[in-house]
């Protein structure tokens, strides 16, 4: 699969040579109506930042819902695919994978008519959520424990231009800003023995067209779409072609009109036919240079996002259109950090590569500990976890006890210290039989840790606002 990291890297890696750049006139132009070199470079840079989440989303949609031979195909549009297990070290398609909750995935084609999503009654002790995320990577709504409660219900998802009536029985209507959209279901798994119970919840999820829900014949069918193939090699030169394609399904919002007008001047946008390979060399250079600078700014934005607390980086990079309010760099940083992340109110994600003293975490010959003082576990309404990743790949690691995280459902089996505190042992080898219940196996090398707080408490002590709340994650300490 085309991972987030590969897409970002390869999209900005075009054939640019220093010699060619030096030989180029400072304001090379292809025509009187095209911006000069420096201006076009700036537009390509802004366009890359604006378009990266859109293209990344298209790449996932293509592999999950379009290309049946992708190796990652889940189900056709408007059909739910339930994943029966959490991710393990064998799952390498997406970096920093969530190993807390099995997923169900539903890609929706909303062009012809709305979709109705029905959920069963879920035990209030079992957290679940359905995050609705559109082609602009806006989280435009939630169904689930926090947002709508644990009762059964029917919810309608409509496209950007839909104007019909809401039928009786629909609890809420959610409007996507794009014609294609995804629903990401997260269903809590308490422990391995809970798998069959969790599957029964998944089996209760239903998705159907509005006409099917109303038991009426379908009168309008969506036109067939020729989805362009996408992979990491094609993105090297076709980034703006993919953006071009995706924008036709995303009507411009008011805060997008300026950037779209700028993109139109270099041939990108609705009704345009941008084709990188047919551009003269100077235009290829301006596009490539702009993309590389855009990549640098996105990487920088990710590194500086949010606030550092005891070595952990805590930020809020996901939300709806109003949350971003035209801040394209913030949106791109969210996609780069982990596309399809939750709003902070649904889940907050402290992450770290460093110990409390700022030194890089590395378990090649080193051991660490993470201690939560008595009464100071992460304050959540649902549950929390600390997940271990390889610091180089950001993937889960193979280990002798098949443990990829420590989470709150595991607490009854863990040991507390004499003062009531809880220590997690972070190291490559077992800390010994007496401490193994609290062991989070680490790679024999660099470490990347992600804490997940599902449905964080809003009242004090809280991690909310992200990084500014009274509760702070304790720092990872080097064991002496």
C-alpha positions as a Markdown table, in Angstrom:
| # | Residue | x | y | z |
|---|---|---|---|---|
| 1 | Unk | 0.0 | 0.0 | 0.0 |
| 2 | Unk | 1.0 | 3.6 | -0.6 |
| 3 | Unk | 1.7 | 4.7 | 3.0 |
| 4 | Unk | 1.4 | 8.3 | 4.2 |
| 5 | Unk | 5.2 | 8.6 | 4.5 |
| 6 | Unk | 5.8 | 7.3 | 1.0 |
| 7 | Unk | 3.2 | 9.5 | -0.5 |
| 8 | Unk | 4.6 | 12.6 | 1.1 |
| 9 | Unk | 8.1 | 11.8 | 0.1 |
| 10 | Unk | 7.5 | 10.6 | -3.4 |
| 11 | Unk | 5.1 | 13.3 | -4.3 |
| 12 | Unk | 7.8 | 15.9 | -3.8 |
| 13 | Unk | 10.6 | 13.9 | -5.4 |
| 14 | Unk | 10.6 | 15.0 | -9.0 |
| 15 | Unk | 13.5 | 15.0 | -11.5 |
| 16 | Unk | 15.2 | 18.3 | -10.6 |
| 17 | Unk | 18.9 | 18.9 | -11.1 |
| 18 | Unk | 21.0 | 21.7 | -9.7 |
| 19 | Unk | 22.5 | 22.4 | -13.1 |
| 20 | Unk | 19.1 | 22.7 | -14.7 |
| 21 | Unk | 17.9 | 25.1 | -12.1 |
| 22 | Unk | 20.9 | 27.3 | -12.4 |
| 23 | Unk | 20.5 | 27.5 | -16.1 |
| 24 | Unk | 16.9 | 28.6 | -15.9 |
| 25 | Unk | 16.0 | 32.3 | -16.4 |
| 26 | Unk | 14.8 | 33.8 | -13.1 |
| 27 | Unk | 11.3 | 34.5 | -14.5 |
| 28 | Unk | 10.8 | 31.9 | -17.2 |
| 29 | Unk | 7.3 | 31.9 | -18.6 |
| 30 | Unk | 5.5 | 29.6 | -20.9 |
| 31 | Unk | 2.9 | 32.2 | -22.0 |
| 32 | Unk | 1.7 | 35.6 | -21.3 |
| 33 | Unk | -1.2 | 34.4 | -19.1 |
| 34 | Unk | 1.0 | 32.1 | -16.9 |
| 35 | Unk | 2.7 | 33.4 | -13.8 |
| 36 | Unk | 6.4 | 33.9 | -13.8 |
| 37 | Unk | 8.7 | 31.3 | -12.5 |
| 38 | Unk | 8.9 | 32.4 | -8.9 |
| 39 | Unk | 5.2 | 33.1 | -8.6 |
| 40 | Unk | 4.3 | 29.7 | -10.2 |
| 41 | Unk | 6.7 | 28.0 | -7.8 |
| 42 | Unk | 4.9 | 29.7 | -4.9 |
| 43 | Unk | 1.5 | 28.5 | -6.2 |
| 44 | Unk | 2.8 | 25.0 | -6.6 |
| 45 | Unk | 4.1 | 25.1 | -3.0 |
| 46 | Unk | 0.7 | 26.4 | -1.7 |
| 47 | Unk | -1.1 | 23.9 | -3.9 |
| 48 | Unk | 0.9 | 21.0 | -2.6 |
| 49 | Unk | 0.2 | 21.9 | 1.0 |
| 50 | Unk | -3.5 | 22.4 | 0.2 |
| 51 | Unk | -3.8 | 19.3 | -1.9 |
| 52 | Unk | -1.7 | 16.7 | 0.0 |
| 53 | Unk | -4.5 | 15.5 | 2.3 |
| 54 | Unk | -6.9 | 15.3 | -0.7 |
| 55 | Unk | -4.5 | 13.2 | -2.7 |
| 56 | Unk | -3.6 | 11.0 | 0.3 |
| 57 | Unk | -7.3 | 10.4 | 0.9 |
| 58 | Unk | -7.7 | 9.5 | -2.8 |
| 59 | Unk | -4.8 | 7.0 | -2.6 |
| 60 | Unk | -6.5 | 5.2 | 0.3 |
| 61 | Unk | -9.9 | 5.2 | -1.3 |
| 62 | Unk | -8.5 | 3.8 | -4.5 |
| 63 | Unk | -6.8 | 0.9 | -2.8 |
| 64 | Unk | -9.7 | 0.2 | -0.3 |
| 65 | Unk | -12.7 | 0.7 | -2.5 |
| 66 | Unk | -11.7 | 0.8 | -6.2 |
| 67 | Unk | -8.8 | -1.5 | -7.0 |
| 68 | Unk | -9.9 | -5.1 | -6.2 |
| 69 | Unk | -6.3 | -6.2 | -6.9 |
| 70 | Unk | -4.6 | -3.7 | -4.7 |
| 71 | Unk | -3.9 | -6.1 | -1.9 |
| 72 | Unk | -5.6 | -3.7 | 0.5 |
| 73 | Unk | -9.1 | -3.8 | -1.0 |
| 74 | Unk | -11.9 | -3.8 | 1.6 |
| 75 | Unk | -15.3 | -3.6 | -0.1 |
| 76 | Unk | -17.0 | -1.7 | -2.9 |
| 77 | Unk | -18.6 | 1.7 | -2.3 |
| 78 | Unk | -21.5 | 1.7 | 0.1 |
| 79 | Unk | -20.7 | -1.7 | 1.7 |
| 80 | Unk | -19.2 | -2.1 | 5.2 |
| 81 | Unk | -16.1 | -4.2 | 5.7 |
| 82 | Unk | -15.6 | -5.4 | 9.3 |
| 83 | Unk | -12.1 | -6.2 | 10.3 |
| 84 | Unk | -12.3 | -9.0 | 12.9 |
| 85 | Unk | -8.9 | -8.3 | 14.6 |
| 86 | Unk | -6.7 | -5.5 | 15.9 |
| 87 | Unk | -3.6 | -4.7 | 14.0 |
| 88 | Unk | -0.3 | -6.6 | 14.7 |
| 89 | Unk | 3.3 | -6.4 | 13.5 |
| 90 | Unk | 2.1 | -8.1 | 10.3 |
| 91 | Unk | 0.0 | -5.0 | 9.3 |
| 92 | Unk | 2.5 | -2.8 | 7.5 |
| 93 | Unk | 0.2 | -0.8 | 5.2 |
| 94 | Unk | -0.3 | 2.3 | 7.4 |
| 95 | Unk | 2.3 | 3.8 | 9.8 |
| 96 | Unk | 1.5 | 4.2 | 13.5 |
| 97 | Unk | -1.4 | 1.7 | 13.3 |
| 98 | Unk | -4.1 | 1.6 | 16.0 |
| 99 | Unk | -4.0 | -1.7 | 17.8 |
| 100 | Unk | -6.7 | -0.8 | 20.3 |
| 101 | Unk | -9.9 | -1.2 | 18.3 |
| 102 | Unk | -10.8 | -3.4 | 15.4 |
| 103 | Unk | -12.0 | -1.3 | 12.4 |
| 104 | Unk | -15.0 | -1.4 | 10.2 |
| 105 | Unk | -14.6 | 0.6 | 7.0 |
| 106 | Unk | -17.4 | 2.1 | 4.8 |
| 107 | Unk | -16.5 | 4.1 | 1.7 |
| 108 | Unk | -19.6 | 6.0 | 0.5 |
| 109 | Unk | -20.5 | 7.3 | -2.9 |
| 110 | Unk | -23.0 | 10.1 | -2.2 |
| 111 | Unk | -23.5 | 11.3 | -5.7 |
| 112 | Unk | -26.9 | 9.7 | -6.5 |
| 113 | Unk | -28.5 | 9.7 | -3.0 |
| 114 | Unk | -27.7 | 9.8 | 0.7 |
| 115 | Unk | -26.7 | 6.8 | 2.8 |
| 116 | Unk | -28.4 | 5.7 | 6.0 |
| 117 | Unk | -26.1 | 4.3 | 8.7 |
| 118 | Unk | -27.8 | 2.2 | 11.4 |
| 119 | Unk | -26.2 | 1.1 | 14.6 |
| 120 | Unk | -27.4 | -1.4 | 17.2 |
| 121 | Unk | -27.7 | -0.8 | 20.9 |
| 122 | Unk | -24.2 | -1.2 | 22.4 |
| 123 | Unk | -23.3 | -2.0 | 26.0 |
| 124 | Unk | -22.5 | 1.4 | 27.5 |
| 125 | Unk | -19.3 | -0.2 | 28.9 |
| 126 | Unk | -18.0 | -0.8 | 25.4 |
| 127 | Unk | -16.7 | 2.3 | 23.6 |
| 128 | Unk | -17.4 | 2.6 | 19.9 |
| 129 | Unk | -17.3 | 5.5 | 17.5 |
| 130 | Unk | -18.0 | 6.1 | 13.8 |
| 131 | Unk | -15.9 | 9.0 | 12.4 |
| 132 | Unk | -17.2 | 10.5 | 9.2 |
| 133 | Unk | -14.4 | 11.9 | 7.2 |
| 134 | Unk | -14.8 | 13.4 | 3.7 |
| 135 | Unk | -12.4 | 13.9 | 0.7 |
| 136 | Unk | -11.1 | 17.1 | 2.2 |
| 137 | Unk | -10.2 | 15.1 | 5.3 |
| 138 | Unk | -12.7 | 17.0 | 7.4 |
| 139 | Unk | -14.2 | 15.1 | 10.3 |
| 140 | Unk | -17.7 | 16.3 | 9.7 |
| 141 | Unk | -19.5 | 14.2 | 12.3 |
| 142 | Unk | -19.6 | 11.4 | 14.8 |
| 143 | Unk | -21.9 | 8.6 | 15.8 |
| 144 | Unk | -21.0 | 6.6 | 18.9 |
| 145 | Unk | -20.6 | 6.5 | 22.7 |
| 146 | Unk | -19.5 | 10.1 | 23.1 |
| 147 | Unk | -21.4 | 11.8 | 20.3 |
| 148 | Unk | -24.8 | 10.1 | 20.2 |
| 149 | Unk | -24.8 | 7.5 | 23.1 |
| 150 | Unk | -25.2 | 3.8 | 23.2 |
| 151 | Unk | -28.7 | 3.4 | 21.9 |
| 152 | Unk | -29.7 | 2.0 | 18.5 |
| 153 | Unk | -30.4 | 4.6 | 15.8 |
| 154 | Unk | -30.5 | 5.5 | 12.2 |
| 155 | Unk | -28.3 | 8.4 | 10.8 |
| 156 | Unk | -28.3 | 9.9 | 7.3 |
| 157 | Unk | -25.1 | 11.0 | 5.5 |
| 158 | Unk | -25.7 | 13.4 | 2.5 |
| 159 | Unk | -23.5 | 14.8 | -0.2 |
| 160 | Unk | -22.6 | 18.5 | -0.5 |
| 161 | Unk | -25.4 | 19.4 | -2.9 |
| 162 | Unk | -28.3 | 17.3 | -1.4 |
| 163 | Unk | -31.5 | 19.2 | -0.6 |
| 164 | Unk | -34.1 | 16.5 | 0.0 |
| 165 | Unk | -36.3 | 16.0 | 3.1 |
| 166 | Unk | -35.3 | 14.1 | 6.2 |
| 167 | Unk | -37.5 | 11.1 | 6.6 |
| 168 | Unk | -39.1 | 10.1 | 9.9 |
| 169 | Unk | -36.9 | 7.9 | 12.1 |
| 170 | Unk | -33.6 | 9.6 | 11.2 |
| 171 | Unk | -31.9 | 10.8 | 14.4 |
| 172 | Unk | -29.4 | 13.2 | 12.7 |
| 173 | Unk | -28.2 | 14.3 | 9.3 |
| 174 | Unk | -24.5 | 14.7 | 8.5 |
| 175 | Unk | -23.3 | 16.6 | 5.4 |
| 176 | Unk | -20.1 | 15.7 | 3.7 |
| 177 | Unk | -18.3 | 18.5 | 1.8 |
| 178 | Unk | -17.3 | 16.0 | -0.9 |
| 179 | Unk | -19.3 | 13.4 | -3.0 |
| 180 | Unk | -17.1 | 10.5 | -1.8 |
| 181 | Unk | -16.6 | 10.0 | 1.9 |
| 182 | Unk | -15.5 | 7.4 | 4.5 |
| 183 | Unk | -17.0 | 6.2 | 7.7 |
| 184 | Unk | -14.3 | 4.7 | 10.1 |
| 185 | Unk | -15.8 | 2.5 | 12.8 |
| 186 | Unk | -13.8 | 1.8 | 15.9 |
| 187 | Unk | -15.2 | -0.9 | 18.3 |
| 188 | Unk | -13.5 | -1.5 | 21.6 |
| 189 | Unk | -12.1 | -5.0 | 22.2 |
| 190 | Unk | -11.6 | -5.7 | 25.9 |
| 191 | Unk | -9.3 | -8.7 | 25.6 |
| 192 | Unk | -8.7 | -11.6 | 23.2 |
| 193 | Unk | -11.5 | -13.6 | 24.9 |
| 194 | Unk | -13.9 | -10.7 | 24.0 |
| 195 | Unk | -13.5 | -11.2 | 20.2 |
| 196 | Unk | -16.8 | -13.0 | 19.5 |
| 197 | Unk | -18.7 | -10.4 | 21.5 |
| 198 | Unk | -17.1 | -7.6 | 19.6 |
| 199 | Unk | -17.9 | -9.2 | 16.3 |
| 200 | Unk | -21.6 | -9.3 | 17.3 |
| 201 | Unk | -21.5 | -5.5 | 17.6 |
| 202 | Unk | -19.9 | -5.2 | 14.2 |
| 203 | Unk | -22.5 | -7.4 | 12.7 |
| 204 | Unk | -25.2 | -5.0 | 13.9 |
| 205 | Unk | -23.7 | -2.1 | 11.8 |
| 206 | Unk | -25.8 | -1.5 | 8.7 |
| 207 | Unk | -25.4 | 0.8 | 5.7 |
| 208 | Unk | -28.0 | 1.3 | 2.9 |
| 209 | Unk | -29.1 | 3.9 | 0.4 |
| 210 | Unk | -31.9 | 6.2 | 1.4 |
| 211 | Unk | -34.2 | 4.6 | -1.2 |
| 212 | Unk | -33.5 | 1.1 | 0.3 |
| 213 | Unk | -34.1 | 2.5 | 3.8 |
| 214 | Unk | -37.5 | 3.8 | 2.6 |
| 215 | Unk | -38.2 | 0.6 | 0.7 |
| 216 | Unk | -38.5 | 2.6 | -2.5 |
| 217 | Unk | -37.1 | 1.7 | -6.0 |
| 218 | Unk | -33.8 | 3.4 | -6.9 |
| 219 | Unk | -34.6 | 6.0 | -9.6 |
| 220 | Unk | -31.2 | 7.6 | -10.1 |
| 221 | Unk | -27.9 | 5.9 | -10.5 |
| 222 | Unk | -24.5 | 7.5 | -10.2 |
| 223 | Unk | -22.5 | 7.7 | -13.4 |
| 224 | Unk | -19.5 | 5.4 | -13.8 |
| 225 | Unk | -16.2 | 6.9 | -12.9 |
| 226 | Unk | -12.9 | 6.2 | -14.5 |
| 227 | Unk | -10.7 | 6.3 | -11.4 |
| 228 | Unk | -7.0 | 6.9 | -12.3 |
| 229 | Unk | -4.6 | 4.3 | -10.9 |
| 230 | Unk | -2.4 | 5.7 | -8.1 |
| 231 | Unk | 0.8 | 4.4 | -6.6 |
| 232 | Unk | 4.0 | 5.9 | -5.2 |
| 233 | Unk | 5.7 | 6.0 | -8.6 |
| 234 | Unk | 2.9 | 7.7 | -10.3 |
| 235 | Unk | 2.6 | 10.3 | -7.6 |
| 236 | Unk | 6.2 | 11.4 | -8.3 |
| 237 | Unk | 5.0 | 13.3 | -11.3 |
| 238 | Unk | 1.2 | 13.1 | -11.3 |
| 239 | Unk | 0.4 | 14.7 | -7.9 |
| 240 | Unk | -1.5 | 17.6 | -9.4 |
| 241 | Unk | -3.3 | 15.4 | -11.9 |
| 242 | Unk | -4.7 | 13.5 | -8.9 |
| 243 | Unk | -5.6 | 16.7 | -7.2 |
| 244 | Unk | -7.2 | 17.8 | -10.4 |
| 245 | Unk | -9.3 | 14.7 | -10.5 |
| 246 | Unk | -10.4 | 14.7 | -6.9 |
| 247 | Unk | -11.5 | 18.4 | -6.9 |
| 248 | Unk | -14.3 | 17.6 | -9.3 |
| 249 | Unk | -16.0 | 15.8 | -6.5 |
| 250 | Unk | -15.4 | 18.6 | -4.0 |
| 251 | Unk | -17.4 | 21.8 | -4.6 |
| 252 | Unk | -15.3 | 24.8 | -3.6 |
| 253 | Unk | -16.2 | 26.3 | -0.2 |
| 254 | Unk | -15.9 | 30.0 | 0.3 |
| 255 | Unk | -12.4 | 29.7 | 2.0 |
| 256 | Unk | -11.1 | 27.7 | -0.9 |
| 257 | Unk | -11.9 | 30.1 | -3.7 |
| 258 | Unk | -8.6 | 31.9 | -3.5 |
| 259 | Unk | -6.3 | 28.9 | -3.5 |
| 260 | Unk | -8.3 | 27.3 | -6.3 |
| 261 | Unk | -8.1 | 30.5 | -8.4 |
| 262 | Unk | -4.3 | 30.4 | -7.9 |
| 263 | Unk | -4.1 | 26.8 | -8.9 |
| 264 | Unk | -6.1 | 27.5 | -12.1 |
| 265 | Unk | -3.4 | 29.8 | -13.3 |
| 266 | Unk | -1.0 | 26.8 | -13.5 |
| 267 | Unk | -3.6 | 24.6 | -15.0 |
| 268 | Unk | -5.0 | 22.8 | -12.0 |
| 269 | Unk | -8.7 | 22.6 | -11.0 |
| 270 | Unk | -12.1 | 21.7 | -12.1 |
| 271 | Unk | -12.3 | 21.5 | -15.9 |
| 272 | Unk | -8.5 | 21.7 | -16.2 |
| 273 | Unk | -6.3 | 19.1 | -17.8 |
| 274 | Unk | -3.0 | 19.4 | -15.9 |
| 275 | Unk | -0.4 | 17.0 | -17.4 |
| 276 | Unk | 3.0 | 17.1 | -15.8 |
| 277 | Unk | 4.8 | 15.0 | -18.4 |
| 278 | Unk | 3.8 | 17.4 | -21.2 |
| 279 | Unk | 5.1 | 20.5 | -19.5 |
| 280 | Unk | 8.3 | 22.2 | -20.7 |
| 281 | Unk | 11.3 | 21.8 | -18.5 |
| 282 | Unk | 11.1 | 25.2 | -16.8 |
| 283 | Unk | 7.5 | 24.5 | -15.7 |
| 284 | Unk | 8.4 | 21.0 | -14.4 |
| 285 | Unk | 11.1 | 22.7 | -12.4 |
| 286 | Unk | 8.8 | 25.3 | -10.9 |
| 287 | Unk | 6.3 | 22.7 | -10.0 |
| 288 | Unk | 8.9 | 20.4 | -8.5 |
| 289 | Unk | 10.6 | 23.1 | -6.5 |
| 290 | Unk | 7.3 | 24.3 | -5.1 |
| 291 | Unk | 6.4 | 20.8 | -4.0 |
| 292 | Unk | 9.7 | 20.3 | -2.3 |
| 293 | Unk | 9.3 | 23.5 | -0.3 |
| 294 | Unk | 5.8 | 22.5 | 0.5 |
| 295 | Unk | 7.1 | 19.2 | 1.8 |
| 296 | Unk | 9.6 | 21.0 | 4.0 |
| 297 | Unk | 7.0 | 23.2 | 5.5 |
| 298 | Unk | 4.7 | 20.3 | 6.3 |
| 299 | Unk | 7.5 | 18.4 | 8.0 |
| 300 | Unk | 8.3 | 21.4 | 10.1 |
| 301 | Unk | 4.7 | 22.0 | 11.0 |
| 302 | Unk | 4.4 | 18.4 | 12.2 |
| 303 | Unk | 7.5 | 18.7 | 14.4 |
| 304 | Unk | 6.2 | 22.0 | 15.9 |
| 305 | Unk | 2.6 | 21.1 | 16.3 |
| 306 | Unk | 1.0 | 21.5 | 19.7 |
| 307 | Unk | 2.9 | 21.7 | 22.9 |
| 308 | Unk | 5.7 | 19.6 | 24.4 |
| 309 | Unk | 4.9 | 18.2 | 27.9 |
| 310 | Unk | 7.4 | 16.0 | 29.7 |
| 311 | Unk | 8.9 | 14.9 | 26.4 |
| 312 | Unk | 5.5 | 14.2 | 24.8 |
| 313 | Unk | 4.1 | 16.2 | 21.9 |
| 314 | Unk | 0.4 | 16.9 | 22.4 |
| 315 | Unk | -1.5 | 18.6 | 19.6 |
| 316 | Unk | -4.9 | 18.9 | 18.0 |
| 317 | Unk | -4.7 | 18.5 | 14.2 |
| 318 | Unk | -8.1 | 17.1 | 13.2 |
| 319 | Unk | -11.6 | 18.5 | 12.9 |
| 320 | Unk | -14.2 | 19.8 | 10.6 |
| 321 | Unk | -14.0 | 22.6 | 8.0 |
| 322 | Unk | -14.6 | 25.3 | 10.7 |
| 323 | Unk | -11.8 | 23.8 | 12.8 |
| 324 | Unk | -9.2 | 24.3 | 10.1 |
| 325 | Unk | -10.8 | 27.6 | 8.8 |
| 326 | Unk | -8.6 | 27.6 | 5.7 |
| 327 | Unk | -5.4 | 26.8 | 7.5 |
| 328 | Unk | -4.1 | 24.4 | 4.8 |
| 329 | Unk | -0.8 | 23.8 | 6.5 |
| 330 | Unk | -2.5 | 22.7 | 9.7 |
| 331 | Unk | -4.6 | 20.3 | 7.7 |
| 332 | Unk | -1.6 | 18.9 | 5.8 |
| 333 | Unk | 0.3 | 18.5 | 9.1 |
| 334 | Unk | -2.6 | 16.4 | 10.4 |
| 335 | Unk | -2.6 | 14.2 | 7.4 |
| 336 | Unk | 1.1 | 13.7 | 7.6 |
| 337 | Unk | 1.0 | 13.0 | 11.3 |
| 338 | Unk | -1.7 | 10.4 | 10.9 |
| 339 | Unk | -4.5 | 10.8 | 8.3 |
| 340 | Unk | -8.0 | 10.0 | 9.7 |
| 341 | Unk | -7.1 | 11.0 | 13.2 |
| 342 | Unk | -9.9 | 11.9 | 15.6 |
| 343 | Unk | -11.0 | 15.2 | 16.9 |
| 344 | Unk | -9.4 | 15.9 | 20.3 |
| 345 | Unk | -12.7 | 15.6 | 22.1 |
| 346 | Unk | -13.0 | 12.0 | 20.7 |
| 347 | Unk | -9.4 | 11.0 | 21.2 |
| 348 | Unk | -6.2 | 12.8 | 22.1 |
| 349 | Unk | -2.8 | 11.5 | 21.1 |
| 350 | Unk | 0.4 | 12.4 | 23.0 |
| 351 | Unk | 3.4 | 11.0 | 21.1 |
| 352 | Unk | 7.1 | 10.9 | 21.9 |
| 353 | Unk | 10.5 | 9.8 | 20.6 |
| 354 | Unk | 12.3 | 11.3 | 23.6 |
| 355 | Unk | 12.7 | 10.7 | 27.3 |
| 356 | Unk | 11.9 | 13.3 | 30.0 |
| 357 | Unk | 15.4 | 14.7 | 29.6 |
| 358 | Unk | 15.0 | 15.2 | 25.8 |
| 359 | Unk | 17.2 | 12.3 | 24.9 |
| 360 | Unk | 16.2 | 10.0 | 22.0 |
| 361 | Unk | 14.5 | 6.8 | 23.1 |
| 362 | Unk | 16.6 | 3.8 | 22.1 |
| 363 | Unk | 16.2 | 0.4 | 23.6 |
| 364 | Unk | 19.4 | -1.0 | 22.2 |
| 365 | Unk | 21.1 | -1.6 | 25.5 |
| 366 | Unk | 18.8 | 0.8 | 27.4 |
| 367 | Unk | 15.8 | 0.3 | 29.6 |
| 368 | Unk | 13.1 | 2.9 | 30.4 |
| 369 | Unk | 10.1 | 3.2 | 32.7 |
| 370 | Unk | 6.9 | 5.2 | 32.5 |
| 371 | Unk | 5.2 | 5.7 | 35.9 |
| 372 | Unk | 1.8 | 7.1 | 36.5 |
| 373 | Unk | 1.5 | 8.4 | 40.1 |
| 374 | Unk | -1.3 | 7.1 | 42.3 |
| 375 | Unk | -4.6 | 8.5 | 41.2 |
| 376 | Unk | -3.2 | 10.1 | 38.1 |
| 377 | Unk | -3.9 | 7.6 | 35.3 |
| 378 | Unk | -5.1 | 9.2 | 32.1 |
| 379 | Unk | -8.5 | 10.8 | 32.7 |
| 380 | Unk | -10.9 | 9.3 | 30.2 |
| 381 | Unk | -14.5 | 8.4 | 29.9 |
| 382 | Unk | -13.7 | 5.4 | 27.7 |
| 383 | Unk | -10.2 | 3.9 | 27.9 |
| 384 | Unk | -6.5 | 4.8 | 27.3 |
| 385 | Unk | -3.5 | 3.0 | 25.9 |
| 386 | Unk | 0.3 | 3.3 | 25.4 |
| 387 | Unk | 1.4 | 1.7 | 22.1 |
| 388 | Unk | 5.0 | 0.7 | 21.1 |
| 389 | Unk | 6.3 | 1.3 | 17.6 |
| 390 | Unk | 9.7 | 0.9 | 15.9 |
| 391 | Unk | 11.3 | 4.3 | 15.9 |
| 392 | Unk | 12.5 | 3.9 | 12.3 |
| 393 | Unk | 9.4 | 2.5 | 10.6 |
| 394 | Unk | 6.6 | 3.6 | 13.1 |
| 395 | Unk | 5.2 | 0.1 | 12.8 |
| 396 | Unk | 4.2 | -2.4 | 15.5 |
| 397 | Unk | 7.0 | -4.8 | 16.5 |
| 398 | Unk | 7.1 | -8.6 | 16.7 |
| 399 | Unk | 7.8 | -9.7 | 20.3 |
| 400 | Unk | 7.7 | -12.9 | 22.3 |
| 401 | Unk | 4.5 | -12.2 | 24.2 |
| 402 | Unk | 2.5 | -10.6 | 21.3 |
| 403 | Unk | 1.9 | -7.5 | 23.2 |
| 404 | Unk | 1.8 | -4.2 | 21.3 |
| 405 | Unk | 0.4 | -1.9 | 23.9 |
| 406 | Unk | -0.6 | -1.5 | 27.5 |
| 407 | Unk | -4.2 | -0.2 | 28.0 |
| 408 | Unk | -6.6 | 0.4 | 30.8 |
| 409 | Unk | -8.6 | -2.9 | 30.3 |
| 410 | Unk | -5.3 | -4.6 | 31.3 |
| 411 | Unk | -5.0 | -2.9 | 34.6 |
| 412 | Unk | -6.6 | -5.7 | 36.7 |
| 413 | Unk | -3.7 | -8.0 | 35.7 |
| 414 | Unk | -1.0 | -5.5 | 36.3 |
| 415 | Unk | 0.9 | -4.8 | 39.4 |
| 416 | Unk | 1.0 | -1.5 | 41.2 |
| 417 | Unk | 3.8 | -0.2 | 43.4 |
| 418 | Unk | 3.6 | 0.1 | 47.2 |
| 419 | Unk | 2.6 | 3.8 | 46.9 |
| 420 | Unk | -0.2 | 3.0 | 44.5 |
| 421 | Unk | 1.6 | 4.2 | 41.4 |
| 422 | Unk | 1.7 | 2.2 | 38.2 |
| 423 | Unk | 5.0 | 1.6 | 36.3 |
| 424 | Unk | 5.3 | 0.4 | 32.7 |
| 425 | Unk | 8.6 | -1.2 | 31.9 |
| 426 | Unk | 9.8 | -0.3 | 28.4 |
| 427 | Unk | 12.7 | -2.5 | 27.2 |
| 428 | Unk | 13.7 | -5.1 | 24.6 |
| 429 | Unk | 14.0 | -8.1 | 27.0 |
| 430 | Unk | 11.6 | -9.2 | 29.7 |
| 431 | Unk | 12.1 | -7.4 | 33.0 |
| 432 | Unk | 11.5 | -10.8 | 34.8 |
| 433 | Unk | 8.5 | -12.9 | 35.6 |
| 434 | Unk | 7.5 | -10.7 | 38.5 |
| 435 | Unk | 7.3 | -7.6 | 36.3 |
| 436 | Unk | 6.2 | -9.1 | 33.0 |
| 437 | Unk | 2.6 | -8.1 | 33.4 |
| 438 | Unk | 3.7 | -4.5 | 33.2 |
| 439 | Unk | 6.2 | -5.0 | 30.3 |
| 440 | Unk | 5.8 | -3.1 | 27.1 |
| 441 | Unk | 8.1 | -4.9 | 24.7 |
| 442 | Unk | 10.4 | -2.5 | 22.7 |
| 443 | Unk | 12.5 | -2.9 | 19.6 |
| 444 | Unk | 16.3 | -3.4 | 19.9 |
| 445 | Unk | 16.8 | 0.2 | 18.7 |
| 446 | Unk | 14.9 | 3.5 | 18.4 |
| 447 | Unk | 11.5 | 3.8 | 20.0 |
| 448 | Unk | 8.3 | 5.7 | 19.1 |
| 449 | Unk | 5.5 | 5.8 | 21.7 |
| 450 | Unk | 1.9 | 6.8 | 21.2 |
| 451 | Unk | -0.6 | 7.4 | 24.0 |
| 452 | Unk | -4.3 | 7.3 | 23.1 |
| 453 | Unk | -6.9 | 8.8 | 25.3 |
| 454 | Unk | -10.3 | 7.8 | 24.0 |
| 455 | Unk | -13.1 | 10.2 | 25.0 |
| 456 | Unk | -10.9 | 12.3 | 27.3 |
| 457 | Unk | -12.7 | 13.8 | 30.2 |
| 458 | Unk | -13.6 | 17.5 | 29.7 |
| 459 | Unk | -13.7 | 18.4 | 33.4 |
| 460 | Unk | -10.5 | 18.9 | 35.4 |
| 461 | Unk | -8.2 | 17.2 | 35.7 |
| 462 | Unk | -8.2 | 16.8 | 31.9 |
| 463 | Unk | -5.7 | 16.8 | 29.0 |
| 464 | Unk | -8.1 | 19.2 | 27.2 |
| 465 | Unk | -7.4 | 21.6 | 25.7 |
| 466 | Unk | -4.7 | 19.4 | 24.2 |
| 467 | Unk | -1.4 | 20.1 | 26.1 |
| 468 | Unk | -3.0 | 22.9 | 28.2 |
| 469 | Unk | -5.1 | 20.9 | 30.6 |
| 470 | Unk | -4.3 | 20.2 | 34.2 |
| 471 | Unk | -3.5 | 16.5 | 33.5 |
| 472 | Unk | -0.1 | 15.9 | 31.9 |
| 473 | Unk | 1.5 | 12.6 | 30.8 |
| 474 | Unk | 4.5 | 11.6 | 32.9 |
| 475 | Unk | 7.8 | 11.6 | 31.2 |
| 476 | Unk | 9.6 | 8.4 | 30.1 |
| 477 | Unk | 12.7 | 7.9 | 32.3 |
| 478 | Unk | 15.9 | 6.1 | 31.7 |
| 479 | Unk | 16.2 | 3.2 | 34.1 |
| 480 | Unk | 19.4 | 3.3 | 36.2 |
